[in-house]
Amino acid sequence: QVQLVESGGGLVQAGGSLRLSCAASGRPFSAYAMGWFRQVPGNEREFVAAISWSGPSTYYADSVKGRFTISRDNAKNTVFLQMNTLKPEDTAVYYCAAQRRAVGAGRTVNDYNYWGLGTQVTVSS
């Protein structure tokens, strides 16, 4: 089992920045690819970004490419999502997810085995 706890969400004005963190506990963190997803009520959960277990490979949704950066610190069992130039359409609950995977990282909900409870991000116009 892997337990994931997100933090860092909040209210920010359009154009601002937030940094989300996801702390993992349980099985060795470095064995897992990590992803961030987001969901607005009434919509499906959508992919935002992912990073391979060793960190060199990162993946982004087109809607956040160039604005968001995913990174990880395996020594601290933590993955981060730096979100810059935020837009009102980025408003959602953001979820951290873990996938046991040796190469690359998944980009769909079904790829991931473990999920956090989410953190709310609200961007005002």
Z-matrix of the N, CA and C atoms (Angstrom, degrees):
N
C 1 1.455
C 2 1.515 1 110.37
N 3 1.303 2 114.81 1 144.44
C 4 1.457 3 122.09 2 174.51
C 5 1.526 4 107.35 3 -124.08
N 6 1.316 5 116.53 4 128.40
C 7 1.457 6 120.82 5 176.47
C 8 1.524 7 108.82 6 -104.33
N 9 1.319 8 115.79 7 133.78
C 10 1.459 9 121.71 8 -176.53
C 11 1.525 10 109.91 9 -124.22
N 12 1.330 11 116.60 10 133.97
C 13 1.461 12 121.29 11 179.10
C 14 1.520 13 109.26 12 -132.09
N 15 1.328 14 115.14 13 117.07
C 16 1.464 15 120.77 14 179.92
C 17 1.538 16 110.40 15 -88.38
N 18 1.321 17 115.20 16 153.10
C 19 1.464 18 121.77 17 174.21
C 20 1.523 19 108.88 18 -154.14
N 21 1.329 20 115.73 19 166.61
C 22 1.456 21 120.66 20 175.00
C 23 1.514 22 115.26 21 103.83
N 24 1.329 23 117.09 22 -4.61
C 25 1.461 24 119.53 23 177.79
C 26 1.520 25 111.43 24 -69.90
N 27 1.320 26 115.44 25 171.26
C 28 1.457 27 120.02 26 179.04
C 29 1.504 28 112.07 27 163.34
N 30 1.327 29 114.79 28 -166.25
C 31 1.468 30 122.61 29 -179.87
C 32 1.519 31 108.87 30 -103.56
N 33 1.314 32 116.26 31 130.79
C 34 1.463 33 121.27 32 -179.85
C 35 1.524 34 108.85 33 -143.83
N 36 1.312 35 115.99 34 151.77
C 37 1.463 36 120.23 35 177.27
C 38 1.520 37 110.27 36 -78.87
N 39 1.315 38 115.19 37 154.82
C 40 1.460 39 120.13 38 176.02
C 41 1.528 40 109.64 39 -54.86
N 42 1.329 41 115.42 40 138.09
C 43 1.456 42 121.28 41 -177.02
C 44 1.509 43 113.91 42 92.11
N 45 1.323 44 116.23 43 -11.76
C 46 1.456 45 120.76 44 -178.93
C 47 1.516 46 112.87 45 -84.25
N 48 1.333 47 115.05 46 -173.51
C 49 1.458 48 121.77 47 -176.21
C 50 1.525 49 110.81 48 -132.67
N 51 1.306 50 114.66 49 152.68
C 52 1.458 51 123.51 50 171.11
C 53 1.515 52 107.96 51 -142.43
N 54 1.342 53 114.90 52 152.71
C 55 1.446 54 120.35 53 174.42
C 56 1.523 55 108.30 54 -123.74
N 57 1.321 56 115.47 55 116.53
C 58 1.453 57 120.98 56 176.69
C 59 1.524 58 109.76 57 -91.46
N 60 1.319 59 114.89 58 145.57
C 61 1.450 60 121.55 59 175.49
C 62 1.520 61 109.21 60 -124.63
N 63 1.320 62 115.42 61 150.77
C 64 1.462 63 121.51 62 176.28
C 65 1.521 64 107.26 63 -135.22
N 66 1.317 65 115.57 64 112.94
C 67 1.461 66 121.18 65 179.40
C 68 1.513 67 109.31 66 -94.78
N 69 1.330 68 116.08 67 130.49
C 70 1.455 69 121.76 68 -177.88
C 71 1.520 70 110.95 69 -111.60
N 72 1.307 71 115.94 70 146.08
C 73 1.459 72 121.61 71 173.86
C 74 1.519 73 107.98 72 -141.79
N 75 1.312 74 115.10 73 160.69
C 76 1.454 75 119.22 74 -178.83
C 77 1.512 76 110.15 75 113.17
N 78 1.316 77 116.82 76 -124.99
C 79 1.454 78 121.72 77 -177.67
C 80 1.530 79 110.78 78 -67.67
N 81 1.335 80 118.37 79 160.58
C 82 1.467 81 120.66 80 -178.40
C 83 1.523 82 112.19 81 -51.77
N 84 1.298 83 115.23 82 119.72
C 85 1.465 84 122.55 83 -175.63
C 86 1.520 85 111.78 84 -60.10
N 87 1.304 86 116.57 85 -36.20
C 88 1.457 87 119.78 86 -174.21
C 89 1.519 88 112.76 87 -68.80
N 90 1.324 89 117.93 88 -11.49
C 91 1.461 90 119.94 89 179.88
C 92 1.521 91 112.21 90 -84.51
N 93 1.328 92 117.45 91 -1.54
C 94 1.454 93 121.46 92 -171.81
C 95 1.522 94 112.77 93 -117.83
N 96 1.317 95 114.97 94 135.02
C 97 1.457 96 119.52 95 163.97
C 98 1.528 97 107.48 96 -74.72
N 99 1.323 98 116.81 97 149.27
C 100 1.459 99 121.18 98 -175.64
C 101 1.520 100 110.56 99 -125.52
N 102 1.317 101 115.95 100 145.45
C 103 1.452 102 120.45 101 179.96
C 104 1.512 103 112.35 102 -137.41
N 105 1.301 104 115.49 103 158.61
C 106 1.459 105 123.81 104 170.72
C 107 1.526 106 108.27 105 -118.92
N 108 1.313 107 114.48 106 134.18
C 109 1.450 108 122.30 107 176.08
C 110 1.525 109 107.85 108 -128.57
N 111 1.323 110 116.23 109 166.19
C 112 1.460 111 119.37 110 176.02
C 113 1.521 112 110.20 111 -142.43
N 114 1.323 113 114.66 112 157.27
C 115 1.456 114 119.04 113 -176.86
C 116 1.521 115 110.45 114 -148.52
N 117 1.319 116 114.02 115 133.94
C 118 1.460 117 122.63 116 173.89
C 119 1.525 118 106.82 117 -105.73
N 120 1.333 119 118.95 118 140.14
C 121 1.478 120 120.02 119 179.89
C 122 1.522 121 111.97 120 -51.24
N 123 1.323 122 114.80 121 131.17
C 124 1.449 123 120.54 122 179.59
C 125 1.515 124 114.45 123 90.90
N 126 1.344 125 115.54 124 -9.92
C 127 1.469 126 120.15 125 179.19
C 128 1.521 127 110.63 126 -113.16
N 129 1.324 128 115.33 127 163.02
C 130 1.458 129 119.92 128 175.64
C 131 1.530 130 109.81 129 -74.47
N 132 1.321 131 114.49 130 155.05
C 133 1.458 132 120.01 131 175.27
C 134 1.530 133 108.15 132 -69.04
N 135 1.322 134 116.30 133 132.94
C 136 1.466 135 119.63 134 -175.71
C 137 1.519 136 111.96 135 -120.51
N 138 1.301 137 114.36 136 149.99
C 139 1.461 138 122.40 137 179.72
C 140 1.524 139 110.52 138 -69.42
N 141 1.330 140 116.05 139 139.47
C 142 1.453 141 121.86 140 176.16
C 143 1.535 142 110.63 141 -116.61
N 144 1.323 143 116.43 142 -55.38
C 145 1.468 144 120.37 143 -176.79
C 146 1.520 145 109.00 144 -160.84
N 147 1.342 146 115.96 145 157.59
C 148 1.460 147 121.15 146 177.96
C 149 1.516 148 109.33 147 -149.93
N 150 1.338 149 114.91 148 157.74
C 151 1.452 150 120.76 149 -179.00
C 152 1.519 151 108.58 150 -142.55
N 153 1.322 152 116.02 151 139.48
C 154 1.457 153 120.58 152 179.29
C 155 1.520 154 110.87 153 -70.36
N 156 1.330 155 117.16 154 167.99
C 157 1.463 156 120.00 155 -173.51
C 158 1.513 157 111.43 156 -63.34
N 159 1.323 158 118.18 157 -34.54
C 160 1.459 159 120.48 158 -178.17
C 161 1.519 160 112.80 159 -89.73
N 162 1.318 161 116.98 160 -8.87
C 163 1.453 162 119.74 161 173.62
C 164 1.509 163 118.47 162 95.98
N 165 1.337 164 120.94 163 -21.01
C 166 1.455 165 116.94 164 -174.43
C 167 1.521 166 114.18 165 -73.50
N 168 1.325 167 117.84 166 -22.48
C 169 1.463 168 120.18 167 -176.88
C 170 1.520 169 109.71 168 -104.79
N 171 1.336 170 114.89 169 124.42
C 172 1.466 171 120.82 170 177.46
C 173 1.520 172 109.35 171 -127.67
N 174 1.319 173 115.81 172 153.98
C 175 1.460 174 122.89 173 -175.87
C 176 1.522 175 108.04 174 -139.58
N 177 1.326 176 115.90 175 143.17
C 178 1.464 177 120.14 176 -177.25
C 179 1.526 178 110.74 177 -138.24
N 180 1.328 179 114.57 178 147.73
C 181 1.454 180 119.77 179 168.17
C 182 1.522 181 108.30 180 -68.94
N 183 1.306 182 116.44 181 148.45
C 184 1.469 183 120.19 182 -179.26
C 185 1.526 184 111.42 183 -58.58
N 186 1.319 185 116.54 184 -32.54
C 187 1.459 186 120.70 185 -175.36
C 188 1.527 187 113.17 186 -69.00
N 189 1.343 188 117.97 187 -17.60
C 190 1.457 189 120.35 188 -177.69
C 191 1.529 190 112.34 189 -118.81
N 192 1.303 191 117.03 190 -6.09
C 193 1.465 192 120.98 191 -177.59
C 194 1.522 193 110.50 192 -58.02
N 195 1.321 194 116.00 193 131.05
C 196 1.454 195 120.89 194 -178.93
C 197 1.516 196 113.91 195 89.37
N 198 1.330 197 117.22 196 -13.35
C 199 1.471 198 121.07 197 179.52
C 200 1.530 199 111.97 198 -114.40
N 201 1.324 200 117.41 199 -33.82
C 202 1.459 201 122.42 200 -177.49
C 203 1.533 202 109.25 201 -108.93
N 204 1.334 203 115.11 202 147.74
C 205 1.455 204 121.01 203 176.81
C 206 1.525 205 109.20 204 -134.49
N 207 1.329 206 116.46 205 125.74
C 208 1.460 207 121.59 206 175.88
C 209 1.521 208 108.69 207 -99.19
N 210 1.325 209 115.57 208 140.99
C 211 1.461 210 120.78 209 177.47
C 212 1.524 211 108.20 210 -150.19
N 213 1.331 212 116.50 211 169.34
C 214 1.457 213 120.06 212 179.92
C 215 1.508 214 110.00 213 -147.13
N 216 1.320 215 114.92 214 152.19
C 217 1.455 216 123.01 215 174.74
C 218 1.519 217 106.21 216 -125.34
N 219 1.322 218 116.60 217 97.93
C 220 1.467 219 120.20 218 -175.46
C 221 1.529 220 111.55 219 -66.45
N 222 1.318 221 117.83 220 -27.82
C 223 1.461 222 120.33 221 178.62
C 224 1.525 223 111.23 222 -67.21
N 225 1.335 224 116.26 223 -27.79
C 226 1.468 225 121.23 224 -179.28
C 227 1.523 226 112.47 225 -106.81
N 228 1.335 227 116.52 226 6.27
C 229 1.470 228 120.92 227 179.07
C 230 1.519 229 112.36 228 52.34
N 231 1.309 230 115.71 229 44.93
C 232 1.454 231 120.40 230 -174.90
C 233 1.523 232 110.92 231 -136.34
N 234 1.314 233 115.87 232 141.29
C 235 1.457 234 122.56 233 172.21
C 236 1.526 235 107.77 234 -119.63
N 237 1.313 236 115.33 235 146.26
C 238 1.464 237 121.22 236 -174.37
C 239 1.531 238 110.35 237 -123.30
N 240 1.309 239 115.00 238 154.12
C 241 1.460 240 120.87 239 170.70
C 242 1.524 241 107.03 240 -133.48
N 243 1.331 242 116.02 241 104.71
C 244 1.457 243 121.19 242 176.00
C 245 1.526 244 108.16 243 -85.89
N 246 1.316 245 115.79 244 121.47
C 247 1.460 246 121.35 245 -176.10
C 248 1.528 247 108.83 246 -116.86
N 249 1.320 248 115.39 247 114.65
C 250 1.467 249 121.74 248 179.55
C 251 1.524 250 110.21 249 -114.04
N 252 1.308 251 115.04 250 163.83
C 253 1.468 252 122.41 251 178.42
C 254 1.530 253 110.14 252 47.12
N 255 1.312 254 115.37 253 52.10
C 256 1.462 255 120.28 254 -175.99
C 257 1.519 256 111.49 255 -66.62
N 258 1.324 257 114.63 256 147.12
C 259 1.455 258 123.06 257 -179.22
C 260 1.533 259 109.18 258 -121.06
N 261 1.319 260 118.10 259 155.82
C 262 1.474 261 119.50 260 177.59
C 263 1.522 262 112.70 261 -55.33
N 264 1.319 263 117.73 262 -31.81
C 265 1.467 264 119.89 263 179.64
C 266 1.523 265 113.47 264 -73.40
N 267 1.325 266 117.54 265 -4.14
C 268 1.460 267 121.10 266 172.97
C 269 1.525 268 111.47 267 -83.48
N 270 1.323 269 117.08 268 -7.35
C 271 1.460 270 121.00 269 179.40
C 272 1.529 271 110.61 270 -61.08
N 273 1.333 272 115.82 271 125.33
C 274 1.465 273 121.29 272 -177.45
C 275 1.522 274 108.77 273 -178.57
N 276 1.316 275 115.32 274 172.19
C 277 1.464 276 120.64 275 165.50
C 278 1.526 277 106.54 276 -88.56
N 279 1.308 278 116.15 277 128.19
C 280 1.460 279 122.09 278 -178.35
C 281 1.523 280 109.60 279 -102.46
N 282 1.333 281 114.75 280 130.55
C 283 1.455 282 121.69 281 -177.47
C 284 1.519 283 110.82 282 -117.05
N 285 1.309 284 115.32 283 140.59
C 286 1.450 285 123.24 284 172.70
C 287 1.530 286 108.09 285 -97.15
N 288 1.332 287 116.58 286 144.51
C 289 1.462 288 120.40 287 -178.71
C 290 1.517 289 110.43 288 -142.76
N 291 1.338 290 115.46 289 152.53
C 292 1.455 291 121.62 290 -179.41
C 293 1.521 292 110.38 291 -124.78
N 294 1.324 293 115.07 292 141.79
C 295 1.455 294 122.35 293 -179.49
C 296 1.524 295 108.44 294 -136.16
N 297 1.346 296 116.03 295 124.89
C 298 1.455 297 118.52 296 175.96
C 299 1.528 298 108.03 297 -74.80
N 300 1.325 299 114.55 298 111.62
C 301 1.466 300 118.81 299 -172.19
C 302 1.519 301 108.68 300 -158.53
N 303 1.337 302 115.57 301 133.56
C 304 1.464 303 120.76 302 -174.68
C 305 1.521 304 112.63 303 -82.55
N 306 1.341 305 116.52 304 -34.25
C 307 1.467 306 120.32 305 -174.66
C 308 1.522 307 109.00 306 -131.64
N 309 1.311 308 116.10 307 133.64
C 310 1.453 309 120.10 308 177.04
C 311 1.518 310 113.39 309 71.88
N 312 1.336 311 115.66 310 -160.50
C 313 1.458 312 121.90 311 179.26
C 314 1.522 313 108.69 312 -157.18
N 315 1.321 314 115.93 313 144.49
C 316 1.454 315 119.94 314 -178.45
C 317 1.515 316 112.55 315 -74.87
N 318 1.318 317 114.79 316 161.80
C 319 1.461 318 120.69 317 -179.90
C 320 1.514 319 113.16 318 -129.17
N 321 1.338 320 116.09 319 15.47
C 322 1.459 321 119.58 320 174.60
C 323 1.526 322 109.72 321 -127.72
N 324 1.323 323 114.98 322 157.48
C 325 1.466 324 120.97 323 -179.38
C 326 1.522 325 110.82 324 -56.06
N 327 1.317 326 116.99 325 -40.59
C 328 1.467 327 120.74 326 -175.06
C 329 1.528 328 113.40 327 -70.20
N 330 1.326 329 117.57 328 -12.83
C 331 1.467 330 120.58 329 178.53
C 332 1.522 331 112.07 330 -73.35
N 333 1.321 332 117.20 331 -20.62
C 334 1.470 333 121.35 332 -167.96
C 335 1.526 334 112.31 333 -103.71
N 336 1.339 335 113.73 334 142.41
C 337 1.455 336 121.00 335 -174.79
C 338 1.524 337 113.35 336 -98.33
N 339 1.333 338 117.10 337 -29.50
C 340 1.451 339 120.85 338 -173.64
C 341 1.530 340 109.23 339 -131.38
N 342 1.337 341 114.75 340 144.12
C 343 1.457 342 121.19 341 -175.65
C 344 1.531 343 110.55 342 -135.58
N 345 1.335 344 115.25 343 147.41
C 346 1.450 345 120.81 344 169.44
C 347 1.521 346 110.08 345 -85.59
N 348 1.332 347 115.93 346 179.68
C 349 1.451 348 120.96 347 -178.21
C 350 1.524 349 112.95 348 -88.11
N 351 1.310 350 117.05 349 -10.70
C 352 1.456 351 120.29 350 175.03
C 353 1.510 352 114.31 351 97.46
N 354 1.337 353 114.72 352 157.56
C 355 1.461 354 122.22 353 175.27
C 356 1.519 355 108.08 354 -137.75
N 357 1.330 356 116.26 355 136.76
C 358 1.464 357 121.04 356 -174.70
C 359 1.519 358 110.50 357 -81.97
N 360 1.323 359 115.52 358 132.15
C 361 1.460 360 122.71 359 172.04
C 362 1.521 361 107.56 360 -119.42
N 363 1.324 362 116.17 361 124.47
C 364 1.456 363 121.19 362 179.58
C 365 1.517 364 108.83 363 -125.52
N 366 1.331 365 115.83 364 123.68
C 367 1.456 366 121.77 365 -179.10
C 368 1.519 367 108.08 366 -113.04
N 369 1.316 368 116.35 367 117.89
C 370 1.463 369 121.05 368 -178.56
C 371 1.529 370 110.16 369 -91.89
N 372 1.323 371 115.23 370 147.72
C 373 1.471 372 120.05 371 -179.05
C 374 1.515 373 111.53 372 -88.88
